[in-house]
Amino acid sequence: MARIEFIDQSLRDGQQSLWGMRLRAGEVLPIADAIDSAGYRVVDLTGSSPFEVQVRYNREDPWKGLDAVRAALPNTVLRAGTRSNGVVGMGITPDSIIELWIRTLAKHGIQSLWIFDCLHDTTKMLDVAKKARDAGLAPSPQVNFSLSPVHTDEYYAKVIRAFAESDVPATIVLGDEAGVLEPERARRWIRLMIDTAPGKELEMHFHNKTAMGTLNHIIGVEEGLTILHTAVSSMANGPSMPSTEIAVDNMRRLGHEVTIDDSRLQEVSDHLEALARENGHHVGAPVEYRLATVQQQFPGGMTGTLRNQLVTYGMEHRLPEVLEEAIRVRAEMGYPIMATPFSQLVGIQALLNVVQGERYLIIPDENLMFLAGHYGPPPGELDQDVLDKAFSTPRGRAMKEDWTPPQPTIEEIRAEYGKSLSDEELLLRYLIPGPDVDAMYAAGKPIEPVYPLGGSQGLAWIREVIDRPAKRTVSASRGDVSIELRS
């Protein structure tokens, strides 16, 4: 029987998929000991987009937050992530910033780096992996599964062969962000990955959006894989990962040895569930298989993002139309894999096509960059009518003929932003709008443990009292607990 290891996704992909990356460092601290004592192979903690959310929405310094969590998890290997050509946002980031991002993560105690690129530019991904290894991080590039006419077994064999022939990757991640890997294809695909990368350690990062990720874990273990990505139950399922609790139970029932101590997982899950309910976040729940989900292939919280954008137009009832339009747009854009940034590029184009009433009347700059090949060669053929519309405007022609992604050096960037800035502040100011960074520093929020009011004592109602419109006296009680506020 096999020895099964776990990579925890509760704090990164779980909360990214269900909470929109709103998890604060202080909310991790009360459960840090329970996580640290579990014996995970790796805890995936953060990435550039969670950093942006901490600055823009929580007004907290993400570097201080990282330091606090690092100190609270002394026995745990922590992982962060990066696109091979982008840090924060959907655009293209200079190589110098990507290298500084990696080195600064290492300085703050990150020991493992997940690297993804949904166009599978393996040369670029391996270059980033080498930068990570040189900085002392164990690099794990990802192979992203997708359903399309161009994502064939031959395509994937070529991708993973490039990783397997390099001595740089510590492991290779097999990813199914959209949760569309059906069991029969899963067995064939996983077997192909193993056969093409003999001797390499492969991780299974399967989202459970179509309820197939849990079964695919079992299939992968049957084929010889032993590293599973999961999240505690309140941060699992739906757009997130399969739950750790079920995966552990499944592996034990199959006779395998499980390397984590799951005795305190309930404590972690309960804490995060209470925070989710208190703050209006989603709580993980199993889902049914839906063919529409397979056809649309949107990952994580992308559907919710589109819904929120439609609300701003008063058109939330048109979400099904946008999702169907996205299927067509993806084909016209050469079938990019539906994960960051291309799920966003396809999604926003579909939304604009529906809202504007004319297809491709407006094409965002990032989509022009993609169509011009600046992200890398699209996997499939681009629709000629779309290309004609994209490059018939002055902006489109300039993007195709006169623009290339800028590659300033760190010295040039420092000359622009301030030569005395720390690496940490320079990264934030380069990647995130200045007013947001200024507001974050002005707020000066300390990183302190955050406990939910709606914890085991059931005191969530206190927040309702506090949030009521101001009155001279407000009182309320429940059981043996009462509260009175006087103005």
TORGU-714343 format. One record per residue (C-alpha): x, y, z; residue in three letters; residue number from 1. Coordinates in Angstrom, 2 decimals, padded with zeros to 5 digits, always signed. Last residue first. Layout:
       X       Y       Z resn resi
       X       Y       Z  ala  NUM
...
END
This chain:
       X       Y       Z resn resi
 -024.41 +056.47 +022.77  ser  487
 -025.19 +053.50 +025.02  arg  486
 -024.69 +049.89 +023.96  leu  485
 -026.21 +047.04 +025.94  glu  484
 -025.27 +043.37 +025.69  ile  483
 -026.74 +040.21 +027.16  ser  482
 -025.51 +036.63 +027.47  val  481
 -027.22 +034.00 +029.62  asp  480
 -029.62 +032.93 +026.88  gly  479
 -029.74 +035.60 +024.21  arg  478
 -029.89 +039.26 +024.96  ser  477
 -030.24 +042.62 +023.25  ala  476
 -029.79 +046.24 +024.08  ser  475
 -029.48 +049.44 +022.12  val  474
 -029.40 +052.87 +023.73  thr  473
 -029.07 +056.33 +022.19  arg  472
 -029.52 +054.98 +018.70  lys  471
 -027.09 +054.53 +015.80  ala  470
 -028.26 +052.37 +012.91  pro  469
 -027.60 +048.66 +013.64  arg  468
 -024.08 +047.33 +013.00  asp  467
 -023.22 +046.72 +016.65  ile  466
 -026.44 +044.76 +017.22  val  465
 -025.87 +042.58 +014.16  glu  464
 -022.28 +042.03 +015.27  arg  463
 -023.52 +040.72 +018.61  ile  462
 -025.78 +038.23 +016.76  trp  461
 -022.67 +036.29 +015.77  ala  460
 -022.39 +035.13 +019.38  leu  459
 -022.82 +031.39 +018.84  gly  458
 -020.39 +030.32 +021.56  gln  457
 -018.64 +027.92 +019.14  ser  456
 -017.69 +030.80 +016.92  gly  455
 -019.95 +033.48 +015.50  gly  454
 -017.92 +036.32 +016.91  leu  453
 -015.07 +034.98 +014.82  pro  452
 -011.56 +035.23 +016.26  tyr  451
 -008.86 +037.37 +014.67  val  450
 -005.29 +037.05 +015.94  pro  449
 -003.33 +040.27 +015.40  glu  448
 -001.42 +041.73 +012.46  ile  447
 -001.38 +045.44 +013.24  pro  446
 -003.12 +047.83 +010.88  lys  445
 -001.06 +050.88 +009.92  gly  444
 -003.99 +052.46 +008.09  ala  443
 -001.64 +054.96 +006.48  ala  442
 +000.47 +052.16 +004.99  tyr  441
 -002.60 +050.57 +003.41  met  440
 -003.95 +053.90 +002.23  ala  439
 -000.64 +054.72 +000.52  asp  438
 -000.60 +051.29 -001.15  val  437
 -004.15 +051.83 -002.40  asp  436
 -003.30 +055.32 -003.65  pro  435
 -000.24 +053.93 -005.48  gly  434
 -002.09 +051.38 -007.60  pro  433
 -000.65 +047.87 -007.10  ile  432
 +002.22 +046.12 -008.93  leu  431
 +005.01 +048.68 -008.92  tyr  430
 +004.12 +050.13 -005.53  arg  429
 +003.81 +046.71 -003.88  leu  428
 +007.05 +045.43 -005.37  leu  427
 +008.95 +048.57 -004.39  leu  426
 +007.55 +048.35 -000.87  glu  425
 +008.90 +044.85 -000.35  glu  424
 +012.25 +045.49 -002.02  asp  423
 +012.72 +048.43 +000.31  ser  422
 +012.38 +051.89 -001.18  leu  421
 +015.43 +054.17 -001.10  ser  420
 +015.82 +054.44 -004.86  lys  419
 +012.29 +055.69 -005.35  gly  418
 +009.61 +054.72 -007.87  tyr  417
 +011.15 +055.81 -011.19  glu  416
 +014.84 +055.32 -010.41  ala  415
 +013.92 +052.10 -008.64  arg  414
 +012.27 +050.81 -011.82  ile  413
 +015.37 +051.62 -013.86  glu  412
 +017.58 +049.87 -011.33  glu  411
 +015.24 +046.88 -011.28  ile  410
 +015.69 +046.60 -015.05  thr  409
 +012.92 +047.56 -017.43  pro  408
 +011.47 +044.88 -019.74  gln  407
 +008.51 +046.46 -021.53  pro  406
 +006.10 +044.10 -023.30  pro  405
 +006.28 +044.92 -027.02  thr  404
 +004.23 +047.50 -028.86  trp  403
 +004.54 +048.86 -032.41  asp  402
 +002.88 +046.41 -034.79  glu  401
 +000.25 +044.42 -032.89  lys  400
 -000.60 +046.79 -030.06  met  399
 -000.34 +049.78 -032.37  ala  398
 -002.68 +048.16 -034.88  arg  397
 -005.21 +047.42 -032.14  gly  396
 -005.13 +050.95 -030.75  arg  395
 -005.47 +052.45 -034.24  pro  394
 -008.47 +050.19 -034.94  thr  393
 -008.63 +047.44 -037.58  ser  392
 -006.47 +045.11 -035.49  phe  391
 -009.09 +043.63 -033.21  ala  390
 -011.89 +043.56 -035.77  lys  389
 -009.78 +041.71 -038.34  asp  388
 -008.46 +039.34 -035.69  leu  387
 -012.01 +038.51 -034.60  val  386
 -013.02 +037.83 -038.20  asp  385
 -009.95 +035.61 -038.62  gln  384
 -010.78 +033.37 -035.65  asp  383
 -007.54 +032.38 -033.94  leu  382
 -006.12 +028.89 -034.50  glu  381
 -005.27 +026.86 -031.42  gly  380
 -002.81 +026.86 -028.49  pro  379
 -002.25 +030.61 -028.62  pro  378
 +001.44 +031.49 -029.09  pro  377
 +002.81 +033.53 -026.19  gly  376
 +001.44 +036.27 -023.96  tyr  375
 +002.42 +038.88 -026.56  his  374
 +000.78 +036.94 -029.38  gly  373
 -001.15 +039.82 -030.95  ala  372
 -004.44 +038.18 -029.94  leu  371
 -003.25 +038.04 -026.33  phe  370
 -002.13 +041.66 -026.28  met  369
 -005.43 +042.71 -027.86  leu  368
 -007.21 +040.75 -025.13  asn  367
 -005.19 +042.55 -022.47  glu  366
 -006.03 +045.88 -024.13  asp  365
 -009.76 +045.26 -023.84  pro  364
 -011.80 +044.62 -027.03  ile  363
 -014.95 +046.74 -027.43  ile  362
 -017.35 +046.19 -030.34  leu  361
 -016.21 +042.57 -030.19  tyr  360
 -019.77 +041.21 -030.54  arg  359
 -022.50 +043.80 -030.62  glu  358
 -025.17 +044.19 -027.95  gly  357
 -022.76 +046.04 -025.70  gln  356
 -023.73 +043.99 -022.62  val  355
 -023.48 +040.61 -024.35  val  354
 -020.20 +041.16 -026.17  asn  353
 -018.78 +042.95 -023.14  leu  352
 -019.59 +039.98 -020.89  leu  351
 -018.07 +037.51 -023.34  ala  350
 -014.93 +039.64 -023.60  gln  349
 -014.73 +039.87 -019.80  ile  348
 -015.01 +036.10 -019.46  gly  347
 -012.50 +035.21 -022.16  val  346
 -009.86 +037.52 -020.70  leu  345
 -010.68 +036.45 -017.13  gln  344
 -010.45 +032.75 -018.02  ser  343
 -007.22 +033.64 -019.78  phe  342
 -005.40 +035.14 -016.80  pro  341
 -005.75 +032.96 -014.81  thr  340
 -007.47 +029.69 -015.73  ala  339
 -009.63 +028.61 -018.64  met  338
 -007.03 +027.09 -020.92  ile  337
 -006.85 +029.09 -024.15  pro  336
 -009.00 +027.62 -026.92  tyr  335
 -007.83 +029.60 -029.97  gly  334
 -009.52 +032.92 -029.20  met  333
 -012.54 +032.10 -031.39  glu  332
 -013.09 +028.88 -029.42  ala  331
 -012.95 +030.75 -026.12  arg  330
 -015.36 +033.37 -027.40  val  329
 -017.97 +030.74 -028.32  arg  328
 -017.92 +029.07 -024.91  ile  327
 -017.90 +032.50 -023.27  ala  326
 -021.13 +033.40 -025.06  glu  325
 -022.83 +030.57 -023.16  glu  324
 -021.62 +031.95 -019.86  leu  323
 -022.68 +035.45 -020.82  val  322
 -026.19 +034.27 -021.76  glu  321
 -026.53 +032.40 -018.46  pro  320
 -025.48 +035.62 -016.65  leu  319
 -028.17 +037.72 -018.33  arg  318
 -030.38 +038.03 -015.23  his  317
 -027.57 +039.98 -013.57  glu  316
 -028.17 +042.80 -016.02  met  315
 -028.43 +045.89 -013.80  gly  314
 -025.13 +047.05 -015.32  tyr  313
 -023.28 +046.90 -011.99  thr  312
 -025.03 +043.57 -011.31  val  311
 -023.41 +042.21 -014.48  leu  310
 -019.98 +042.73 -012.93  gln  309
 -021.02 +040.84 -009.81  asn  308
 -022.29 +037.90 -011.87  arg  307
 -019.06 +037.80 -013.86  leu  306
 -017.04 +037.67 -010.65  thr  305
 -019.27 +034.94 -009.24  gly  304
 -018.69 +032.83 -012.33  thr  303
 -014.94 +033.39 -012.01  met  302
 -014.84 +032.11 -008.41  gly  301
 -012.83 +028.99 -009.08  gly  300
 -012.39 +028.01 -012.69  pro  299
 -014.64 +028.53 -015.73  phe  298
 -014.74 +025.48 -017.99  gln  297
 -017.87 +026.57 -019.92  gln  296
 -018.57 +023.14 -021.46  gln  295
 -017.80 +021.17 -018.31  val  294
 -019.86 +023.52 -016.14  thr  293
 -022.76 +023.28 -018.58  ala  292
 -022.62 +019.47 -018.33  leu  291
 -023.41 +019.72 -014.64  arg  290
 -022.24 +017.17 -012.07  tyr  289
 -023.70 +017.99 -008.69  glu  288
 -021.98 +020.02 -006.03  val  287
 -020.59 +019.43 -002.54  pro  286
 -020.43 +022.45 -000.21  ala  285
 -017.68 +024.85 +000.82  gly  284
 -018.80 +027.91 +002.73  val  283
 -019.17 +031.12 +000.78  his  282
 -018.22 +034.41 +002.37  his  281
 -020.63 +036.78 +004.14  gly  280
 -018.22 +037.93 +006.85  asn  279
 -019.77 +036.13 +009.83  glu  278
 -020.59 +033.02 +007.84  arg  277
 -017.07 +032.77 +006.46  ala  276
 -015.45 +033.47 +009.82  leu  275
 -017.50 +030.71 +011.45  ala  274
 -016.59 +028.32 +008.63  glu  273
 -012.89 +029.15 +009.01  leu  272
 -012.93 +028.37 +012.73  his  271
 -014.98 +025.21 +012.27  asp  270
 -012.66 +023.89 +009.55  ser  269
 -009.50 +024.42 +011.59  val  268
 -010.95 +022.78 +014.71  glu  267
 -012.35 +019.95 +012.62  gln  266
 -008.88 +019.34 +011.19  leu  265
 -007.50 +018.80 +014.68  arg  264
 -007.26 +014.99 +014.77  ser  263
 -006.24 +014.75 +011.11  asp  262
 -002.60 +013.85 +011.76  asp  261
 -001.10 +013.68 +008.28  ile  260
 +000.94 +010.94 +006.60  thr  259
 -001.92 +008.68 +005.51  val  258
 -000.99 +005.02 +005.00  glu  257
 -003.10 +003.31 +002.36  his  256
 -005.60 +000.51 +002.93  gly  255
 -008.34 +001.70 +000.57  leu  254
 -010.44 +002.66 +003.58  arg  253
 -007.51 +004.74 +004.82  arg  252
 -007.28 +006.61 +001.52  met  251
 -011.00 +007.32 +001.43  asn  250
 -011.02 +008.62 +005.02  asp  249
 -008.12 +010.96 +004.33  val  248
 -009.75 +012.20 +001.11  ala  247
 -013.06 +012.75 +002.90  ile  246
 -011.49 +014.86 +005.65  glu  245
 -009.16 +016.71 +003.29  thr  244
 -012.07 +017.97 +001.23  ser  243
 -011.86 +018.01 -002.55  pro  242
 -010.49 +021.29 -003.88  met  241
 -012.38 +024.55 -004.54  ser  240
 -014.98 +025.59 -007.13  pro  239
 -017.55 +023.41 -005.42  gly  238
 -015.65 +021.46 -002.81  asn  237
 -013.44 +022.64 +000.03  ala  236
 -012.97 +025.58 +002.42  met  235
 -015.48 +024.39 +005.05  ser  234
 -014.29 +020.81 +004.51  ser  233
 -010.58 +021.35 +005.08  val  232
 -008.75 +021.72 +001.76  ala  231
 -007.08 +019.17 -000.52  thr  230
 -004.10 +018.73 -002.85  his  229
 -002.99 +015.08 -003.02  leu  228
 +000.52 +013.63 -003.34  ile  227
 +000.80 +009.82 -003.79  thr  226
 +000.53 +008.98 -007.47  leu  225
 +000.75 +005.32 -008.50  gly  224
 -002.05 +004.69 -011.00  glu  223
 -004.43 +003.61 -008.22  glu  222
 -003.47 +006.80 -006.41  val  221
 -004.47 +008.84 -009.46  gly  220
 -007.79 +007.01 -009.76  ile  219
 -008.53 +007.65 -006.08  ile  218
 -007.71 +011.34 -006.46  his  217
 -009.84 +011.35 -009.62  asn  216
 -012.82 +010.24 -007.52  leu  215
 -012.43 +013.25 -005.23  thr  214
 -011.94 +015.62 -008.17  gly  213
 -015.08 +014.45 -009.99  met  212
 -017.75 +016.49 -008.19  ala  211
 -018.06 +018.90 -011.16  thr  210
 -016.38 +021.85 -009.43  lys  209
 -014.08 +019.61 -007.42  asn  208
 -010.75 +021.15 -008.34  his  207
 -007.90 +018.73 -008.97  phe  206
 -004.33 +019.55 -007.92  his  205
 -002.69 +016.11 -008.00  met  204
 +001.08 +016.25 -007.44  glu  203
 +003.68 +014.37 -009.48  leu  202
 +007.10 +013.23 -008.25  glu  201
 +009.35 +012.46 -011.21  lys  200
 +010.88 +009.00 -011.75  gly  199
 +009.33 +008.55 -015.16  pro  198
 +007.87 +011.74 -016.67  ala  197
 +006.23 +010.55 -019.90  thr  196
 +004.86 +007.34 -018.35  asp  195
 +003.50 +009.18 -015.31  ile  194
 +001.85 +011.92 -017.38  met  193
 +000.36 +009.38 -019.80  leu  192
 -001.04 +007.34 -016.88  arg  191
 -002.60 +010.52 -015.48  ile  190
 -004.18 +011.30 -018.85  trp  189
 -005.57 +007.79 -019.44  arg  188
 -006.97 +007.50 -015.92  arg  187
 -008.34 +011.03 -015.98  ala  186
 -009.91 +010.53 -019.41  arg  185
 -012.06 +007.71 -018.00  glu  184
 -012.72 +009.64 -014.78  pro  183
 -013.71 +013.01 -016.29  glu  182
 -011.27 +015.89 -015.99  leu  181
 -013.54 +018.94 -016.04  val  180
 -012.75 +020.47 -012.64  gly  179
 -011.97 +023.89 -014.09  ala  178
 -008.56 +024.12 -012.41  glu  177
 -007.46 +020.62 -013.36  asp  176
 -003.79 +020.65 -012.44  gly  175
 -001.03 +018.04 -012.52  leu  174
 +001.80 +019.62 -010.52  val  173
 +005.39 +018.61 -011.27  ile  172
 +007.85 +018.20 -008.41  thr  171
 +011.31 +019.55 -007.54  ala  170
 +011.60 +021.07 -011.01  pro  169
 +015.17 +021.98 -012.13  val  168
 +016.65 +018.72 -013.47  asp  167
 +014.99 +019.23 -016.84  ser  166
 +013.92 +016.35 -019.11  glu  165
 +010.76 +015.82 -017.05  ala  164
 +009.64 +019.43 -017.47  phe  163
 +009.97 +019.33 -021.26  ala  162
 +008.36 +015.88 -021.32  arg  161
 +005.41 +017.32 -019.38  ile  160
 +004.56 +019.75 -022.15  val  159
 +005.17 +017.40 -025.11  lys  158
 +003.06 +014.65 -023.54  ala  157
 +000.31 +017.19 -022.99  tyr  156
 +000.04 +018.16 -026.64  tyr  155
 +000.22 +014.55 -027.79  glu  154
 -002.59 +013.63 -025.38  asp  153
 -004.68 +016.34 -027.01  thr  152
 -005.41 +019.88 -025.90  his  151
 -006.13 +021.22 -029.40  val  150
 -009.76 +020.11 -029.84  pro  149
 -010.59 +021.37 -026.35  ser  148
 -010.91 +020.07 -022.80  leu  147
 -008.28 +021.39 -020.44  ser  146
 -005.61 +020.06 -018.08  phe  145
 -002.98 +022.43 -016.73  asn  144
 +000.57 +021.10 -016.32  val  143
 +002.09 +022.92 -013.36  gln  142
 +005.65 +023.92 -012.49  pro  141
 +006.83 +023.04 -008.97  ser  140
 +009.97 +024.89 -007.85  pro  139
 +011.66 +024.19 -004.48  ala  138
 +012.79 +027.61 -003.25  leu  137
 +016.40 +028.50 -002.38  gly  136
 +016.76 +031.61 -004.52  ala  135
 +018.63 +029.64 -007.20  asp  134
 +015.78 +027.14 -007.22  arg  133
 +013.25 +029.94 -007.77  ala  132
 +015.27 +031.50 -010.57  lys  131
 +015.55 +028.03 -012.13  lys  130
 +011.78 +027.59 -011.93  ala  129
 +011.29 +030.98 -013.60  val  128
 +013.48 +029.84 -016.49  asp  127
 +011.64 +026.52 -016.51  leu  126
 +008.33 +028.31 -016.92  met  125
 +009.70 +030.49 -019.73  lys  124
 +010.98 +027.52 -021.70  thr  123
 +007.80 +025.58 -020.91  thr  122
 +005.52 +028.20 -022.42  asp  121
 +002.48 +026.20 -021.34  his  120
 -000.18 +028.60 -022.63  leu  119
 -001.86 +028.28 -019.23  cys  118
 +001.29 +029.35 -017.45  asp  117
 +001.77 +028.19 -013.89  phe  116
 +004.57 +028.09 -011.35  ile  115
 +004.10 +026.88 -007.74  trp  114
 +007.02 +027.94 -005.56  leu  113
 +008.19 +026.24 -002.37  ser  112
 +010.20 +027.52 +000.61  gln  111
 +008.53 +030.82 +001.47  ile  110
 +010.26 +032.26 +004.54  gly  109
 +010.16 +036.00 +004.07  his  108
 +013.50 +036.18 +002.23  lys  107
 +012.27 +033.48 -000.13  ala  106
 +009.24 +035.60 -001.03  leu  105
 +011.62 +038.49 -001.66  thr  104
 +013.74 +036.41 -004.04  arg  103
 +010.69 +035.26 -006.00  ile  102
 +009.14 +038.73 -006.29  trp  101
 +012.52 +040.18 -007.28  leu  100
 +012.78 +037.62 -010.10  glu   99
 +009.25 +038.40 -011.28  ile   98
 +010.02 +042.12 -011.12  ile   97
 +013.13 +041.74 -013.27  ser   96
 +011.27 +039.57 -015.78  asp   95
 +008.86 +042.43 -016.45  pro   94
 +005.19 +041.66 -015.75  thr   93
 +002.61 +040.95 -018.45  ile   92
 -001.03 +041.84 -017.82  gly   91
 -003.89 +040.09 -016.05  met   90
 -003.36 +041.47 -012.58  gly   89
 -000.71 +040.67 -010.00  val   88
 +002.63 +039.08 -011.00  val   87
 +002.88 +037.90 -014.60  gly   86
 +005.09 +036.04 -017.03  asn   85
 +005.62 +032.59 -015.49  ser   84
 +002.55 +033.02 -013.33  arg   83
 +003.42 +032.97 -009.67  thr   82
 +002.72 +030.95 -006.55  gly   81
 +003.51 +030.69 -002.86  ala   80
 +004.31 +027.62 -000.79  arg   79
 +005.06 +027.17 +002.91  leu   78
 +006.90 +024.16 +004.36  val   77
 +005.61 +023.74 +007.91  thr   76
 +007.39 +023.27 +011.23  asn   75
 +007.59 +026.93 +012.26  pro   74
 +003.97 +027.73 +011.37  leu   73
 +003.24 +030.77 +013.59  ala   72
 +006.40 +032.57 +012.53  ala   71
 +005.52 +032.12 +008.84  arg   70
 +001.98 +033.33 +009.54  val   69
 +003.26 +036.53 +011.12  ala   68
 +005.90 +037.10 +008.42  asp   67
 +003.32 +036.63 +005.66  leu   66
 +001.02 +039.16 +007.33  gly   65
 +003.86 +041.63 +007.63  lys   64
 +004.54 +041.17 +003.92  trp   63
 +000.85 +041.45 +003.14  pro   62
 +000.58 +044.89 +004.77  asp   61
 -003.11 +045.26 +005.57  glu   60
 -005.63 +047.62 +004.04  arg   59
 -008.17 +044.77 +003.77  asn   58
 -009.50 +045.73 +000.33  tyr   57
 -006.64 +047.13 -001.72  arg   56
 -003.59 +045.92 +000.21  val   55
 -004.78 +042.48 +001.28  gln   54
 -006.43 +041.97 -002.11  val   53
 -003.19 +042.72 -003.94  glu   52
 -001.25 +040.24 -001.82  phe   51
 -003.91 +037.61 -002.49  pro   50
 -003.27 +038.25 -006.22  ser   49
 +000.50 +037.87 -005.86  ser   48
 +000.40 +034.46 -004.27  gly   47
 -000.32 +032.88 -000.91  thr   46
 -000.33 +029.99 +001.50  leu   45
 +000.03 +026.55 -000.01  asp   44
 +000.84 +024.37 +002.98  val   43
 +003.33 +021.65 +002.05  val   42
 +003.91 +018.00 +003.04  arg   41
 +001.25 +018.46 +005.68  tyr   40
 +002.15 +017.22 +009.16  gly   39
 -000.98 +018.24 +011.05  ala   38
 +000.90 +020.01 +013.86  ser   37
 +001.39 +023.23 +011.91  asp   36
 -002.27 +023.40 +010.93  ile   35
 -003.51 +023.00 +014.50  ala   34
 -000.87 +025.45 +015.74  asp   33
 -001.89 +028.03 +013.13  ala   32
 -005.58 +027.88 +013.99  ile   31
 -005.79 +031.17 +015.94  pro   30
 -003.19 +032.76 +013.61  leu   29
 -005.02 +032.22 +010.31  val   28
 -007.59 +034.98 +010.82  glu   27
 -004.79 +037.40 +011.60  gly   26
 -003.29 +036.76 +008.18  ala   25
 -006.48 +037.88 +006.49  arg   24
 -008.63 +035.74 +004.17  leu   23
 -010.31 +037.95 +001.54  arg   22
 -008.97 +035.99 -001.46  met   21
 -012.40 +035.91 -003.19  gly   20
 -013.77 +033.86 -000.32  trp   19
 -014.71 +030.60 -002.05  leu   18
 -012.12 +030.02 -004.80  ser   17
 -009.33 +032.13 -003.27  gln   16
 -010.15 +030.75 +000.17  gln   15
 -009.67 +027.21 -001.04  gly   14
 -006.82 +028.07 -003.38  asp   13
 -004.73 +029.72 -000.67  arg   12
 -005.46 +029.05 +003.01  leu   11
 -007.37 +025.78 +002.69  ser   10
 -005.06 +024.39 -000.01  gln    9
 -003.15 +021.90 +002.14  asp    8
 -000.75 +019.59 +000.36  ile    7
 -001.22 +016.00 +001.50  phe    6
 +000.97 +012.90 +001.46  glu    5
 -000.18 +009.31 +000.89  ile    4
 +002.12 +006.38 +001.70  arg    3
 +001.08 +003.59 -000.65  ala    2
 +000.00 +000.00 +000.00  met    1
END
